[in-house]
């Protein structure tokens, strides 16, 4: 199994109003992931507010995570930045401070061409010299990796996986089949968009890059374990109980909801980085109801947590 298989849990990065990371609160969030034994921690992704943190604060977050995880769980660090030289520097920082892998989104202001994104990813992969997962997040970056571009990039050294959004206009299974035909056998394909990841796992995705996993890891592990054991009924049953939460994710954005969940669990008082506003009171009330529905799922002990994660023949 590579670091881009199984449940990759994406926690928030609690910080003050000036963008300084609260290490104590961060440790509390990471401790939950250690106890649950997720398959990797996805640091400084969108939920981890990478775009709002300085290079120094990103490095402090990586150092804190490396220290807290202590080699027990692989750490994947986001290294997205507007300029290639900045992303290259962040990739080197991640390697030097002990990250096990990289996550790269082609952040842009001016719309990028496929050749520009290819060269950007190539430069960062070479500089980081760690297994790298491409981050296909068009709703944030306004760039979509085409299957042809993914295929080109998959041939480069160090580029080992892609984090995909849920597809529009086709099923996950159909998209996976097309990508598997194009990509090297050992290239990992995972999905984000928590509300659709039960379908993705049952269709054979290698990984679930999960906001839920960053805050309620046992619930996410139960879905993943059921899906990978072929128990579709259990996976869909747990997923159905999460419907109110998924509705909140889609209505308000998973970032705002993740912060509110951390508040409800008394893990941190940190707010989303401004100008992002916290979840409004109507959403908080809905979240409390949703969390009551799933609390017993989260509290159940996993008898045999999945170690290897999903795989395909």
C-alpha positions as CSV (number, residue, x, y, z in Angstrom):
1,X,0.0,0.0,0.0
2,X,1.2,3.5,-0.8
3,X,0.5,6.6,1.3
4,X,-2.2,7.5,-1.1
5,X,-4.5,4.6,-0.3
6,X,-7.2,4.2,2.4
7,X,-8.5,7.1,4.5
8,X,-6.6,10.3,4.2
9,X,-7.9,12.5,7.0
10,X,-7.8,16.3,6.4
11,X,-8.0,18.3,9.7
12,X,-8.4,22.0,10.0
13,X,-5.3,24.1,10.9
14,X,-6.4,26.2,13.8
15,X,-4.9,29.6,13.8
16,X,-5.4,33.1,15.3
17,X,-6.7,36.1,13.5
18,X,-3.2,36.9,12.3
19,X,-2.7,33.5,10.8
20,X,-0.4,32.0,13.5
21,X,-1.0,28.3,14.0
22,X,-2.3,27.2,17.5
23,X,-0.1,24.2,18.0
24,X,-1.9,23.0,21.2
25,X,-5.2,22.9,19.4
26,X,-3.6,21.3,16.4
27,X,-2.2,18.6,18.6
28,X,-5.6,17.8,19.9
29,X,-7.0,17.4,16.4
30,X,-4.0,15.1,15.4
31,X,-4.4,13.0,18.6
32,X,-7.9,12.0,17.4
33,X,-6.4,10.8,14.1
34,X,-3.6,8.9,15.9
35,X,-6.1,7.1,18.2
36,X,-8.3,6.1,15.2
37,X,-5.2,5.1,13.1
38,X,-6.3,6.7,9.8
39,X,-4.1,5.7,6.9
40,X,-2.6,9.1,6.3
41,X,-3.0,12.7,7.5
42,X,-3.6,15.3,4.7
43,X,-2.1,18.5,6.1
44,X,-2.5,21.9,4.6
45,X,-5.2,21.0,2.1
46,X,-8.2,23.3,1.5
47,X,-9.7,22.4,4.9
48,X,-6.2,23.0,6.3
49,X,-6.3,26.7,5.0
50,X,-3.0,26.4,3.2
51,X,-3.8,29.4,1.0
52,X,-4.2,31.7,4.0
53,X,-1.0,30.8,5.8
54,X,2.5,32.2,5.3
55,X,5.4,29.9,4.4
56,X,6.7,30.1,7.9
57,X,3.4,29.1,9.4
58,X,3.0,26.2,7.0
59,X,6.4,25.0,8.1
60,X,5.5,25.3,11.7
61,X,2.4,23.2,11.1
62,X,4.4,20.5,9.3
63,X,6.9,20.5,12.1
64,X,4.2,20.1,14.7
65,X,2.5,17.3,12.8
66,X,5.7,15.4,12.3
67,X,6.5,15.7,16.0
68,X,3.0,14.6,17.1
69,X,2.5,11.8,14.6
70,X,6.1,10.5,15.3
71,X,6.2,8.3,12.2
72,X,3.1,6.4,13.3
73,X,0.9,7.7,10.4
74,X,2.2,9.0,7.0
75,X,1.9,12.7,6.6
76,X,1.0,14.3,3.2
77,X,1.5,18.1,3.0
78,X,-0.1,20.5,0.7
79,X,2.3,22.7,-1.2
80,X,0.0,24.8,-3.5
81,X,1.0,28.4,-4.3
82,X,0.4,30.9,-7.0
83,X,4.0,31.0,-8.2
84,X,6.0,28.0,-9.2
85,X,9.1,29.1,-7.2
86,X,6.9,29.4,-4.1
87,X,5.5,25.9,-4.5
88,X,9.0,24.6,-5.1
89,X,10.2,26.2,-1.9
90,X,7.2,24.8,0.0
91,X,7.9,21.3,-1.4
92,X,11.5,21.5,-0.2
93,X,10.3,22.7,3.2
94,X,7.9,19.8,3.5
95,X,10.7,17.3,2.6
96,X,13.2,18.9,5.0
97,X,10.8,18.9,7.9
98,X,9.8,15.3,7.5
99,X,6.6,15.0,5.4
100,X,6.1,11.7,3.7
101,X,4.3,13.0,0.6
102,X,3.1,16.1,-1.2
103,X,-0.3,17.4,-2.4
104,X,-0.2,19.9,-5.2
105,X,-3.1,22.1,-6.4
106,X,-2.4,24.4,-9.4
107,X,-3.5,27.5,-7.6
108,X,-4.1,30.4,-10.1
109,X,-5.3,33.9,-10.7
110,X,-4.7,34.1,-14.4
111,X,-6.3,31.0,-16.0
112,X,-3.7,28.4,-16.7
113,X,-3.1,26.2,-19.8
114,X,-2.4,22.5,-19.6
115,X,1.2,23.0,-20.6
116,X,1.6,25.6,-17.8
117,X,0.2,23.2,-15.2
118,X,2.3,20.4,-16.6
119,X,5.5,22.4,-16.2
120,X,4.4,23.7,-12.7
121,X,3.8,20.1,-11.5
122,X,7.0,18.8,-13.0
123,X,9.1,21.5,-11.3
124,X,7.5,20.9,-7.9
125,X,7.7,17.1,-8.2
126,X,11.4,17.3,-9.0
127,X,12.2,19.7,-6.2
128,X,10.2,17.9,-3.6
129,X,11.5,14.4,-4.5
130,X,8.7,12.8,-2.5
131,X,5.6,10.9,-3.7
132,X,3.2,13.6,-5.0
133,X,-0.5,13.6,-5.3
134,X,-2.1,15.9,-7.9
135,X,-5.0,17.9,-6.4
136,X,-7.8,18.3,-9.0
137,X,-10.0,20.9,-7.3
138,X,-11.6,23.0,-10.1
139,X,-14.1,24.7,-7.7
140,X,-11.2,26.3,-5.9
141,X,-8.4,26.6,-8.5
142,X,-10.6,27.1,-11.6
143,X,-8.5,24.5,-13.4
144,X,-9.6,21.0,-14.3
145,X,-7.1,18.3,-15.0
146,X,-8.2,16.5,-18.2
147,X,-7.7,12.7,-18.5
148,X,-5.0,13.4,-21.1
149,X,-3.1,15.8,-18.8
150,X,-3.3,13.3,-15.9
151,X,-1.9,10.7,-18.2
152,X,1.0,12.9,-19.2
153,X,1.8,13.8,-15.6
154,X,1.6,10.2,-14.4
155,X,4.7,9.4,-16.4
156,X,6.8,11.8,-14.4
157,X,9.0,10.7,-11.5
158,X,7.4,11.1,-8.1
159,X,3.9,11.9,-9.3
160,X,2.0,8.9,-7.9
161,X,-1.6,9.8,-7.4
162,X,-4.5,12.1,-8.0
163,X,-7.2,13.5,-5.7
164,X,-10.3,13.8,-7.9
165,X,-13.6,15.7,-7.4
166,X,-16.9,13.9,-7.8
167,X,-17.6,13.7,-11.5
168,X,-20.5,15.5,-13.2
169,X,-22.3,13.8,-16.1
170,X,-21.0,10.3,-15.4
171,X,-20.7,7.8,-12.6
172,X,-17.6,7.4,-10.6
173,X,-17.3,3.9,-11.8
174,X,-17.2,5.0,-15.5
175,X,-14.6,7.7,-14.7
176,X,-12.5,5.3,-12.8
177,X,-12.6,2.8,-15.7
178,X,-11.5,5.4,-18.2
179,X,-8.6,6.6,-15.9
180,X,-7.5,3.1,-15.1
181,X,-7.1,2.4,-18.8
182,X,-4.9,5.4,-19.2
183,X,-2.7,5.4,-16.1
184,X,0.1,3.2,-14.7
185,X,-1.2,0.3,-12.7
186,X,0.3,1.6,-9.5
187,X,-1.0,5.1,-9.9
188,X,-3.5,5.8,-7.1
189,X,-6.9,7.4,-7.8
190,X,-8.8,8.8,-4.8
191,X,-11.8,11.1,-4.4
192,X,-13.0,14.0,-2.3
193,X,-16.4,15.5,-1.8
194,X,-17.4,13.4,1.2
195,X,-21.1,13.1,0.3
196,X,-20.1,11.0,-2.8
197,X,-17.2,9.0,-1.5
198,X,-19.2,6.0,-0.4
199,X,-20.1,5.5,-4.1
200,X,-16.5,6.1,-5.0
201,X,-15.1,3.6,-2.5
202,X,-17.7,0.9,-3.6
203,X,-16.7,1.6,-7.2
204,X,-13.0,0.8,-6.4
205,X,-11.3,4.1,-5.6
206,X,-8.0,3.8,-3.9
207,X,-8.5,6.5,-1.4
208,X,-10.9,8.8,0.3
209,X,-9.5,12.3,0.9
210,X,-11.9,13.2,3.7
211,X,-12.9,16.3,5.6
212,X,-15.1,14.1,7.8
213,X,-12.1,11.9,8.5
214,X,-10.2,14.9,9.9
215,X,-12.8,15.5,12.6
216,X,-14.8,12.2,13.0
217,X,-12.3,9.6,11.9
218,X,-14.0,6.5,13.3
219,X,-17.2,7.2,11.3
220,X,-15.2,7.6,8.1
221,X,-13.2,4.4,8.8
222,X,-16.4,2.5,9.3
223,X,-17.7,3.5,5.9
224,X,-14.3,2.7,4.3
225,X,-14.0,-0.6,6.0
226,X,-17.4,-1.7,5.0
227,X,-16.9,-0.6,1.4
228,X,-13.5,-2.4,1.1
229,X,-15.0,-5.5,2.6
230,X,-17.7,-5.6,0.0
231,X,-20.4,-4.8,2.6
232,X,-22.3,-2.2,0.6
233,X,-25.4,-2.3,2.8
234,X,-23.5,-1.2,5.9
235,X,-21.6,1.4,4.0
236,X,-24.8,2.9,2.6
237,X,-26.5,2.7,5.9
238,X,-23.9,4.7,7.7
239,X,-23.7,7.1,4.8
240,X,-27.5,7.6,5.0
241,X,-27.2,8.7,8.6
242,X,-24.8,11.4,7.5
243,X,-27.2,12.9,5.0
244,X,-27.9,16.0,7.2
245,X,-24.2,16.6,7.5
246,X,-23.6,16.2,3.8
247,X,-26.4,18.7,3.2
248,X,-24.6,21.2,5.4
249,X,-21.3,20.6,3.6
250,X,-23.0,21.4,0.3
251,X,-25.0,24.4,1.6
252,X,-22.2,26.2,3.5
253,X,-19.0,24.6,2.4
254,X,-17.1,21.9,4.3
255,X,-14.5,24.4,5.6
256,X,-17.1,26.3,7.7
257,X,-18.8,23.1,8.8
258,X,-15.5,21.5,9.9
259,X,-14.7,24.5,12.1
260,X,-18.1,24.4,13.6
261,X,-17.7,20.7,14.3
262,X,-14.4,21.3,16.0
263,X,-16.1,23.9,18.2
264,X,-18.9,21.5,19.1
265,X,-16.3,18.9,20.2
266,X,-14.4,21.6,22.3
267,X,-11.2,20.9,20.3
268,X,-10.5,24.6,19.4
269,X,-12.0,28.1,19.5
270,X,-10.3,29.1,16.3
271,X,-12.4,30.6,13.6
272,X,-12.0,30.3,9.8
273,X,-9.6,32.7,8.3
274,X,-11.2,36.0,7.4
275,X,-12.8,37.0,5.1
276,X,-14.4,33.5,5.5
277,X,-17.1,33.8,8.1
278,X,-18.1,31.1,10.6
279,X,-21.2,28.9,10.1
280,X,-24.3,31.0,10.7
281,X,-26.5,30.1,13.6
282,X,-29.1,28.3,11.5
283,X,-26.3,26.1,10.2
284,X,-25.0,25.5,13.8
285,X,-28.4,24.3,14.9
286,X,-28.6,22.0,11.9
287,X,-25.1,20.7,12.7
288,X,-25.9,19.9,16.3
289,X,-28.9,17.8,15.1
290,X,-26.7,16.1,12.5
291,X,-24.0,15.3,15.1
292,X,-26.6,13.8,17.5
293,X,-27.6,11.4,14.7
294,X,-24.1,10.1,14.1
295,X,-22.6,10.3,17.6
296,X,-23.2,6.6,18.3
297,X,-21.5,5.6,15.0
298,X,-18.4,7.7,16.0
299,X,-18.4,6.3,19.5
300,X,-18.4,2.6,18.5
301,X,-15.0,1.0,18.7
302,X,-13.7,-0.4,15.4
303,X,-13.2,-4.1,16.1
304,X,-10.6,-4.5,13.2
305,X,-9.6,-1.2,11.6
306,X,-8.6,-1.5,8.0
307,X,-4.9,-1.5,7.7
308,X,-4.2,-1.8,3.9
309,X,-7.1,0.3,2.6
310,X,-8.7,-0.3,-0.8
311,X,-6.9,-1.9,-3.7
312,X,-7.7,-3.0,-7.2
313,X,-6.6,-6.0,-9.2
